[in-house]
């Protein structure tokens, strides 16, 4: 496994913080979010649709 450079690690950390902040905001607003989990998109949150909509 390659070790990222300091600049790359800073960018990754910044992106992780931004995603955490966005997910927390959606949670506070009562909005669901779409995340990638186990190789598939997942809808999370109390108001998430129970069935995913099929895309054409």
Secondary structure, 3 states (H helix, E strand, C coil): CCCCCHHHHHHHHHHHHHHHHHHHHHHHHCCCEEEEECCEEEEECCCCCCCCCCCC
